[in-house]
């Protein structure tokens, strides 16, 4: 009887896998599992505008970027950081991010969110500091993208953002 149950379970799995392939779900899932990385770099960061201070302060950015050796007016990062908690350990504060990376065409975007700890007295992370944020989605070439981005402040050498994407 045990052998029969195993055979039945195996047969059921095979039928479900065949059905998923026929409706196109399996190839999409396989592609999502493979993932890809995209590396973005840019120069040192200075906010374009800072509104307020302490809790509720908003820092706005517009930064030209380089992707796979390509740069120009169609490659950029724009976004805001908003201070949502002050007085964190080690004189830090918590900031939420709303970041949009544009890749050569306004239709090709990746949107990043999440939170990070920042030195309270600094507009950005300290040199050498890294942070991981979630990828909320994308459009165009990056339609349906999910995953995370690891951002590293390299000081005078600028920043590196390595996207680890699925979808």
C-alpha positions as CSV (number, residue, x, y, z in Angstrom):
1,X,0.0,0.0,0.0
2,X,2.9,2.4,0.8
3,X,4.4,1.9,-2.7
4,X,1.0,2.7,-4.2
5,X,0.7,6.0,-2.2
6,X,4.2,7.0,-3.3
7,X,3.4,6.2,-6.9
8,X,0.1,8.2,-6.6
9,X,1.9,11.2,-5.1
10,X,4.6,11.1,-7.8
11,X,1.9,10.8,-10.5
12,X,0.0,13.8,-9.0
13,X,3.2,15.9,-8.9
14,X,3.9,15.1,-12.5
15,X,0.4,16.0,-13.6
16,X,0.6,19.3,-11.7
17,X,4.0,20.2,-13.1
18,X,2.7,19.4,-16.7
19,X,-0.3,21.7,-16.1
20,X,1.9,24.5,-14.8
21,X,4.1,24.3,-17.8
22,X,1.1,24.4,-20.1
23,X,-0.2,27.6,-18.5
24,X,3.2,29.2,-18.4
25,X,3.7,29.4,-14.7
26,X,6.7,27.1,-14.4
27,X,9.0,29.0,-16.9
28,X,8.3,32.3,-15.1
29,X,9.1,30.7,-11.8
30,X,12.3,29.2,-13.2
31,X,13.4,32.6,-14.5
32,X,12.6,34.2,-11.2
33,X,14.7,31.6,-9.3
34,X,17.8,32.2,-11.5
35,X,18.0,35.9,-10.6
36,X,20.4,38.5,-11.9
37,X,22.6,41.3,-10.5
38,X,22.9,44.8,-11.7
39,X,25.6,47.1,-10.4
40,X,25.1,50.9,-10.3
41,X,27.7,53.4,-9.4
42,X,27.8,57.1,-8.8
43,X,29.8,59.9,-7.2
44,X,29.7,61.1,-3.7
45,X,26.3,62.1,-2.4
46,X,25.1,65.6,-1.4
47,X,21.4,66.2,-0.9
48,X,19.8,68.5,-3.5
49,X,17.5,69.8,-0.7
50,X,17.1,69.4,3.0
51,X,13.8,70.4,4.6
52,X,13.6,70.5,8.3
53,X,15.8,68.9,10.9
54,X,15.5,66.0,13.4
55,X,12.3,64.0,13.3
56,X,10.5,64.6,9.9
57,X,13.5,66.0,8.1
58,X,13.4,65.2,4.4
59,X,16.5,64.9,2.2
60,X,15.9,65.0,-1.5
61,X,18.5,63.6,-4.0
62,X,19.1,63.6,-7.8
63,X,22.3,61.8,-8.7
64,X,23.6,60.9,-12.2
65,X,24.6,57.2,-12.3
66,X,26.6,54.7,-14.4
67,X,25.4,51.2,-15.3
68,X,27.5,48.7,-17.2
69,X,29.8,51.6,-18.3
70,X,26.8,53.6,-19.6
71,X,26.0,57.1,-18.2
72,X,24.3,60.2,-19.4
73,X,21.1,62.2,-18.7
74,X,19.0,59.1,-18.9
75,X,20.8,57.3,-16.1
76,X,20.1,58.6,-12.6
77,X,18.9,58.0,-9.1
78,X,16.3,60.2,-7.5
79,X,14.6,60.0,-4.2
80,X,14.0,61.1,-0.6
81,X,15.1,60.0,2.8
82,X,12.8,60.9,5.7
83,X,13.9,60.8,9.4
84,X,11.3,58.8,11.3
85,X,13.2,58.2,14.6
86,X,15.8,60.1,16.5
87,X,17.9,59.3,19.5
88,X,18.8,55.8,18.4
89,X,21.9,54.1,19.9
90,X,25.3,55.5,19.0
91,X,23.8,58.9,18.1
92,X,22.0,57.5,15.0
93,X,18.6,58.1,13.5
94,X,16.3,56.0,11.4
95,X,15.4,57.1,7.9
96,X,13.0,55.7,5.4
97,X,13.9,55.7,1.7
98,X,11.9,56.2,-1.4
99,X,14.5,55.7,-4.2
100,X,14.0,55.4,-8.0
101,X,16.8,54.2,-10.2
102,X,16.3,55.0,-13.9
103,X,18.2,53.0,-16.5
104,X,18.6,54.7,-19.9
105,X,14.9,55.3,-20.4
106,X,12.3,56.6,-18.1
107,X,10.3,53.4,-18.7
108,X,13.1,51.3,-17.2
109,X,13.0,51.8,-13.5
110,X,13.7,50.0,-10.2
111,X,12.0,51.3,-7.0
112,X,13.7,50.8,-3.7
113,X,12.3,51.4,-0.2
114,X,13.0,50.4,3.4
115,X,14.8,51.9,6.3
116,X,18.5,52.4,7.4
117,X,20.3,53.8,10.4
118,X,22.3,57.0,9.7
119,X,24.6,59.1,11.8
120,X,22.4,61.9,13.1
121,X,24.9,64.6,12.1
122,X,25.3,63.3,8.5
123,X,23.3,63.7,5.3
124,X,24.3,60.1,4.3
125,X,25.9,56.9,5.5
126,X,29.5,57.1,6.8
127,X,32.4,56.0,4.5
128,X,32.5,52.2,4.4
129,X,29.0,51.8,5.8
130,X,26.7,49.4,3.9
131,X,22.9,49.0,4.0
132,X,20.5,46.5,2.4
133,X,17.1,47.7,1.2
134,X,14.2,45.9,-0.5
135,X,13.4,46.3,-4.2
136,X,9.7,47.1,-4.3
137,X,9.3,46.6,-8.0
138,X,10.3,47.7,-11.5
139,X,9.1,48.7,-14.9
140,X,10.2,48.2,-18.5
141,X,13.2,46.0,-18.6
142,X,12.8,45.4,-14.9
143,X,9.1,44.8,-14.9
144,X,8.1,42.6,-11.9
145,X,11.6,42.8,-10.3
146,X,11.9,41.8,-6.7
147,X,14.9,41.3,-4.4
148,X,17.2,43.6,-2.6
149,X,20.0,46.1,-3.2
150,X,23.2,46.3,-1.2
151,X,24.5,49.9,-1.1
152,X,28.0,50.8,0.0
153,X,29.3,54.3,0.6
154,X,32.9,54.4,-0.8
155,X,33.6,57.9,0.4
156,X,35.3,60.1,-2.1
157,X,35.0,57.3,-4.7
158,X,31.2,57.5,-4.5
159,X,28.7,54.7,-4.1
160,X,28.1,51.2,-5.4
161,X,24.6,49.7,-5.4
162,X,24.4,46.0,-6.3
163,X,20.9,44.8,-7.1
164,X,20.1,41.2,-6.5
165,X,16.9,40.7,-8.6
166,X,14.4,38.0,-9.2
167,X,11.6,38.3,-11.8
